[in-house]
Amino acid sequence: MSEQDTAPTTAPATAPAEAPAAKPAPAPQFSGPFREGDRVQLTGPKGKLNSITLEAGKVFHTHRGAIEHDALIGLPDGSVVQNTVGVEYLALRPLLTDFVMSMPRGAAIIYPKDAAQILAQADVFPGATVVEAGVGSGALSLWLLRALGPTGRLSSFERRDEFADVARANVAAYFGYDPEGWTVTVGDLQEALPSVHPDGTVDRVVLDMLAPWECVDVVADALKPGGVVLCYVATVTQLSRVVEAFRDSGQFTNPDPSETMVRTWHVEGLAVRPDHRMIGHTGFLVTARRLAPGAVLPELKRRASKSDYSEEDVEAWTPGALGERGISAKSLRKRVRAATATADAAKAREARGNSADSDEID
């Protein structure tokens, strides 16, 4: 092979001049001194949070004093400042968790506890090609874009224009620019996905939608063999239906459903106990992997679902068949008599009380 064949392809020195490429957007700053334009989270003495965007000459006012933005610009992250009446505030750059919980919402967001599990269970990696539907307010889009890095590609699909607009604005507000590897398509996933991604070109698919079971076939076409699909659903009926849809399709591994709970703790010296409030149910996650074309999943030995029960199955699970002793007719009559006697005694007591009250009145 000649040297020319192995040399990298470059543009000739005499190539005609082209319009200068757009200057790449600067990476968002997540450390270092505060700059004008940075988002800063101020925590007051009672734990109340306020997020501001630093602008020279502006003032942050509260009912107990004010803080000049100029007093924050140039300070290191994690500084403590005093307002005009001496009240101290902790100044920090908001984490992504803080940002998504306080950003404007067009639709309900996926909470950080679920977003973290989505990144892990879907195995999102830098440089991957990921499809997301629907985009909602852009909370999950932010987590995915951070995980994918500058070489990854995220294609988000949303049915409603206003939700897509909110998501675009939130993503731009966080990064300070529109990520090049992110596109938002307004339309139905079943119709739009094939035109955006050819078959077998997508690494991961995340579905946060009302009826993800309707998209099983189009998702199977888009995914590479071994690719991961993850569904976020809110109710048990959705959970049951999407799991059965994946099983019936014959194109995926057996689905793996889960739920994430987060319980914080109160720790002060020896006073150690769970907090009285916790983040409980927000949604279910269902993951499955794309089988190779033509592959048949080995049948799993699992307990039949309720719809698969026969009359013999039902009879086998009756209390008598399981050896449980039921209450006899004699014992039941005895309990009825005891309950009736208690009721009669209570009625008599109330009658005597009412009679005594009448005699006093007379």
C-alpha positions as CSV (number, residue, x, y, z in Angstrom):
1,M,0.0,0.0,0.0
2,S,1.5,3.4,-0.9
3,E,2.2,6.2,1.5
4,Q,-0.5,8.2,-0.2
5,D,-3.1,5.5,0.6
6,T,-2.2,5.6,4.3
7,A,-1.9,9.3,4.7
8,P,-4.8,11.2,6.3
9,T,-7.1,13.0,3.9
10,T,-6.6,16.8,4.2
11,A,-7.8,19.8,2.2
12,P,-5.3,21.1,-0.3
13,A,-3.4,24.2,0.6
14,T,-4.8,25.9,-2.5
15,A,-8.4,25.1,-1.8
16,P,-10.7,28.1,-2.3
17,A,-11.4,30.1,0.8
18,E,-14.6,29.2,2.6
19,A,-16.7,31.1,5.0
20,P,-15.2,30.8,8.5
21,A,-16.7,28.1,10.6
22,A,-18.8,29.2,13.5
23,K,-16.9,29.6,16.7
24,P,-17.7,26.6,19.0
25,A,-19.8,27.5,21.9
26,P,-17.8,27.7,25.2
27,A,-18.2,24.9,27.6
28,P,-20.4,25.8,30.6
29,Q,-18.4,26.7,33.7
30,F,-19.1,24.5,36.7
31,S,-16.2,25.6,38.8
32,G,-13.9,28.6,39.5
33,P,-14.8,32.1,40.6
34,F,-18.3,33.4,39.9
35,R,-18.6,35.2,36.6
36,E,-21.3,37.6,35.3
37,G,-24.0,35.5,33.7
38,D,-23.5,32.5,36.1
39,R,-26.4,31.0,38.0
40,V,-25.8,31.2,41.7
41,Q,-27.9,29.5,44.4
42,L,-28.2,31.4,47.6
43,T,-29.1,29.6,50.8
44,G,-30.5,31.6,53.7
45,P,-30.3,30.9,57.4
46,K,-33.5,28.9,57.4
47,G,-32.5,26.8,54.4
48,K,-34.6,28.7,51.9
49,L,-33.0,28.6,48.4
50,N,-33.0,31.4,45.9
51,S,-31.4,31.1,42.4
52,I,-30.1,34.3,40.6
53,T,-28.3,35.0,37.4
54,L,-25.4,37.4,38.1
55,E,-25.5,40.7,36.3
56,A,-23.2,43.6,37.1
57,G,-25.0,46.5,38.9
58,K,-28.0,44.4,39.9
59,V,-29.2,43.8,43.5
60,F,-30.9,40.7,45.0
61,H,-33.6,41.9,47.4
62,T,-35.2,40.0,50.3
63,H,-37.6,41.2,53.0
64,R,-34.5,41.2,55.2
65,G,-31.8,43.1,53.4
66,A,-30.2,42.9,49.9
67,I,-27.1,41.5,48.2
68,E,-25.3,43.3,45.4
69,H,-24.5,41.0,42.4
70,D,-21.1,42.8,42.2
71,A,-20.3,41.5,45.7
72,L,-20.6,37.9,44.4
73,I,-18.8,38.3,41.0
74,G,-15.2,37.1,41.5
75,L,-15.8,35.1,44.7
76,P,-15.0,31.4,44.7
77,D,-17.7,28.9,44.6
78,G,-18.9,28.0,48.1
79,S,-18.5,31.5,49.6
80,V,-20.5,33.0,52.4
81,V,-21.7,36.6,52.0
82,Q,-23.6,39.0,54.2
83,N,-26.5,41.1,53.0
84,T,-27.0,44.7,53.9
85,V,-28.3,43.9,57.4
86,G,-25.8,41.2,58.3
87,V,-27.8,38.1,57.3
88,E,-25.4,35.4,56.0
89,Y,-26.0,33.5,52.7
90,L,-24.2,30.5,51.3
91,A,-23.4,31.0,47.6
92,L,-23.0,27.9,45.4
93,R,-23.3,27.1,41.8
94,P,-26.5,24.9,41.5
95,L,-25.9,21.3,40.7
96,L,-27.9,19.8,37.8
97,T,-30.2,18.3,40.4
98,D,-30.9,21.8,41.8
99,F,-31.4,23.2,38.3
100,V,-34.0,20.7,37.1
101,M,-36.0,21.0,40.3
102,S,-36.3,24.8,39.9
103,M,-36.4,25.3,36.2
104,P,-39.7,26.3,34.4
105,R,-41.9,23.3,33.6
106,G,-44.2,22.7,30.7
107,A,-44.8,19.1,31.8
108,A,-44.0,17.1,34.8
109,I,-40.3,16.2,35.0
110,I,-38.4,13.0,35.7
111,Y,-37.0,13.4,39.2
112,P,-33.2,13.1,39.7
113,K,-33.5,9.8,41.5
114,D,-35.1,8.2,38.4
115,A,-32.8,10.1,36.0
116,A,-29.8,8.6,37.7
117,Q,-31.3,5.1,37.4
118,I,-32.1,5.7,33.8
119,L,-28.5,6.6,33.0
120,A,-27.3,3.5,34.8
121,Q,-29.9,0.9,33.7
122,A,-29.9,2.1,30.0
123,D,-26.1,2.2,30.2
124,V,-25.8,5.6,28.5
125,F,-22.2,6.2,27.5
126,P,-20.2,9.0,25.8
127,G,-20.6,9.0,22.0
128,A,-23.8,6.9,22.0
129,T,-26.8,7.6,19.8
130,V,-29.9,7.9,22.0
131,V,-33.5,8.5,21.2
132,E,-35.8,10.1,23.8
133,A,-39.6,10.5,23.7
134,G,-41.2,12.6,24.9
135,V,-39.0,15.5,25.9
136,G,-41.4,17.1,28.4
137,S,-39.6,20.0,30.1
138,G,-36.1,18.9,29.1
139,A,-35.0,17.5,32.5
140,L,-34.1,14.1,31.3
141,S,-32.6,15.7,28.1
142,L,-30.1,17.5,30.4
143,W,-29.0,14.4,32.1
144,L,-28.6,12.5,28.8
145,L,-26.7,15.3,27.2
146,R,-24.3,15.5,30.1
147,A,-23.7,11.7,29.9
148,L,-23.3,11.6,26.2
149,G,-20.7,14.2,26.0
150,P,-19.7,16.3,23.0
151,T,-19.4,13.2,20.7
152,G,-22.8,11.8,21.5
153,R,-26.1,12.3,19.7
154,L,-29.5,12.8,21.4
155,S,-32.7,12.8,19.3
156,S,-35.7,14.0,21.3
157,F,-39.3,13.6,20.1
158,E,-42.2,15.6,21.4
159,R,-45.8,15.8,20.3
160,R,-46.5,19.3,21.6
161,D,-44.8,22.4,20.3
162,E,-45.0,24.3,23.6
163,F,-43.3,21.5,25.6
164,A,-40.6,21.3,23.0
165,D,-40.1,25.1,23.3
166,V,-39.8,24.9,27.1
167,A,-37.3,22.0,26.8
168,R,-35.1,23.9,24.3
169,A,-35.1,27.0,26.6
170,N,-34.2,25.0,29.7
171,V,-31.3,23.2,28.0
172,A,-30.0,26.4,26.6
173,A,-30.3,28.1,30.0
174,Y,-28.2,25.3,31.6
175,F,-25.5,25.0,29.0
176,G,-25.5,28.6,27.8
177,Y,-25.9,27.4,24.2
178,D,-27.8,24.9,22.0
179,P,-25.9,21.6,22.1
180,E,-24.8,20.6,18.6
181,G,-25.5,16.9,19.1
182,W,-29.2,17.5,20.2
183,T,-32.2,17.7,18.0
184,V,-35.9,18.1,18.9
185,T,-38.5,16.7,16.5
186,V,-42.1,17.7,17.0
187,G,-44.3,14.8,16.0
188,D,-45.3,11.3,16.7
189,L,-42.4,8.9,17.4
190,Q,-43.9,6.1,15.3
191,E,-44.1,8.3,12.2
192,A,-41.0,10.4,12.7
193,L,-38.4,8.0,14.0
194,P,-37.7,6.1,10.8
195,S,-37.1,9.3,8.9
196,V,-34.5,10.5,11.5
197,H,-32.7,7.2,12.2
198,P,-32.4,4.4,9.7
199,D,-32.9,0.9,11.0
200,G,-30.3,-0.5,13.3
201,T,-28.5,2.8,14.0
202,V,-29.6,3.6,17.6
203,D,-27.8,2.5,20.7
204,R,-30.4,3.4,23.4
205,V,-34.1,4.4,23.4
206,V,-35.8,6.0,26.4
207,L,-39.6,6.3,26.3
208,D,-41.4,8.6,28.7
209,M,-44.8,8.6,27.2
210,L,-48.4,7.6,28.0
211,A,-48.5,4.4,25.8
212,P,-45.0,3.2,25.1
213,W,-46.3,-0.3,24.0
214,E,-47.5,1.3,20.8
215,C,-43.9,2.0,19.8
216,V,-42.4,-1.4,20.4
217,D,-42.0,-2.3,16.7
218,V,-40.6,1.0,15.5
219,V,-38.1,1.0,18.4
220,A,-37.1,-2.5,17.6
221,D,-36.3,-1.5,14.0
222,A,-34.2,1.5,15.1
223,L,-32.2,-0.3,17.8
224,K,-28.9,-2.0,17.1
225,P,-28.8,-5.7,18.2
226,G,-28.0,-5.6,21.9
227,G,-29.3,-2.1,22.2
228,V,-31.3,-1.0,25.3
229,V,-34.8,0.3,25.5
230,L,-36.1,1.8,28.7
231,C,-39.6,2.9,29.5
232,Y,-40.7,5.2,32.3
233,V,-44.3,4.7,33.3
234,A,-46.3,5.9,36.2
235,T,-49.0,3.4,36.9
236,V,-49.1,-0.4,37.5
237,T,-51.6,-0.8,34.6
238,Q,-49.0,0.9,32.2
239,L,-46.3,-1.3,33.7
240,S,-48.2,-4.5,33.1
241,R,-49.1,-3.6,29.6
242,V,-45.7,-2.5,28.4
243,V,-44.0,-5.5,29.9
244,E,-46.4,-7.9,28.1
245,A,-45.9,-5.9,24.9
246,F,-42.2,-6.5,25.0
247,R,-42.7,-10.2,25.7
248,D,-45.2,-10.6,22.9
249,S,-43.1,-8.9,20.3
250,G,-40.4,-11.6,20.4
251,Q,-37.8,-9.0,19.6
252,F,-36.5,-8.2,23.1
253,T,-35.1,-10.0,26.1
254,N,-37.4,-10.5,29.1
255,P,-38.2,-7.0,30.5
256,D,-36.8,-6.0,33.8
257,P,-39.2,-3.7,35.8
258,S,-38.0,-1.8,38.9
259,E,-38.9,1.1,41.2
260,T,-36.6,3.5,43.0
261,M,-37.2,4.8,46.5
262,V,-35.1,7.5,48.3
263,R,-35.2,7.9,52.1
264,T,-33.1,10.6,53.7
265,W,-31.9,10.5,57.3
266,H,-31.8,12.9,60.2
267,V,-28.4,12.8,61.9
268,E,-27.5,15.0,64.9
269,G,-25.2,13.4,67.4
270,L,-26.9,10.3,68.7
271,A,-30.3,11.4,67.3
272,V,-30.1,9.2,64.2
273,R,-33.4,8.3,62.5
274,P,-35.1,8.3,59.1
275,D,-36.6,11.6,58.1
276,H,-40.4,11.8,58.5
277,R,-40.8,12.5,54.8
278,M,-39.3,10.7,51.8
279,I,-39.5,10.6,48.0
280,G,-41.7,7.6,47.4
281,H,-43.2,6.4,44.2
282,T,-42.7,8.5,41.1
283,G,-42.6,5.9,38.4
284,F,-41.6,2.5,37.2
285,L,-38.6,1.7,34.9
286,V,-38.7,-1.1,32.5
287,T,-35.6,-2.2,30.5
288,A,-35.1,-4.7,27.8
289,R,-32.5,-5.4,25.2
290,R,-32.9,-5.9,21.4
291,L,-32.4,-9.4,20.2
292,A,-30.5,-10.1,17.0
293,P,-32.7,-10.5,13.9
294,G,-34.2,-14.0,13.8
295,A,-33.0,-14.8,17.3
296,V,-35.6,-16.6,19.5
297,L,-35.4,-16.0,23.3
298,P,-35.2,-19.2,25.3
299,E,-38.4,-19.6,27.2
300,L,-38.1,-18.6,30.8
301,K,-39.7,-20.7,33.6
302,R,-41.9,-18.2,35.4
303,R,-45.1,-18.3,37.3
304,A,-48.1,-17.8,35.0
305,S,-49.8,-14.4,35.2
306,K,-53.3,-14.2,36.5
307,S,-54.8,-14.3,33.0
308,D,-53.1,-17.6,32.5
309,Y,-54.8,-19.4,35.4
310,S,-57.0,-22.4,34.7
311,E,-59.9,-23.6,36.9
312,E,-57.6,-26.3,38.3
313,D,-55.0,-23.6,39.2
314,V,-57.6,-21.6,41.1
315,E,-58.9,-24.7,43.0
316,A,-55.4,-25.6,44.0
317,W,-54.9,-22.2,45.7
318,T,-58.1,-22.4,47.8
319,P,-57.6,-22.2,51.6
320,G,-58.8,-25.8,52.0
321,A,-56.3,-27.1,49.4
322,L,-53.5,-25.2,51.2
323,G,-54.4,-26.8,54.5
324,E,-55.8,-23.7,56.1
325,R,-58.6,-24.3,58.6
326,G,-61.8,-22.4,57.9
327,I,-64.2,-21.3,60.6
328,S,-66.9,-23.9,61.3
329,A,-70.6,-23.1,61.2
330,K,-70.9,-23.6,65.0
331,S,-68.0,-21.2,65.7
332,L,-69.5,-18.7,63.4
333,R,-72.9,-18.8,65.2
334,K,-71.1,-18.4,68.5
335,R,-69.3,-15.3,67.2
336,V,-72.6,-13.8,65.9
337,R,-74.2,-14.3,69.3
338,A,-71.3,-12.6,71.0
339,A,-71.4,-9.7,68.7
340,T,-75.1,-9.3,69.0
341,A,-74.9,-9.4,72.8
342,T,-72.3,-6.7,72.7
343,A,-74.5,-4.6,70.5
344,D,-77.6,-5.1,72.7
345,A,-75.6,-4.1,75.8
346,A,-74.4,-0.9,74.1
347,K,-77.9,-0.1,73.0
348,A,-79.3,-0.7,76.5
349,R,-76.6,1.5,78.0
350,E,-77.4,4.4,75.7
351,A,-81.1,3.9,76.4
352,R,-80.5,4.1,80.2
353,G,-78.5,7.2,79.7
354,N,-81.2,8.9,77.7
355,S,-83.8,7.9,80.2
356,A,-81.8,9.4,83.1
357,D,-81.4,12.6,81.2
358,S,-85.2,12.8,80.7
359,D,-85.8,12.2,84.4
360,E,-83.5,15.1,85.3
361,I,-85.2,17.4,82.9
362,D,-88.6,16.5,84.3
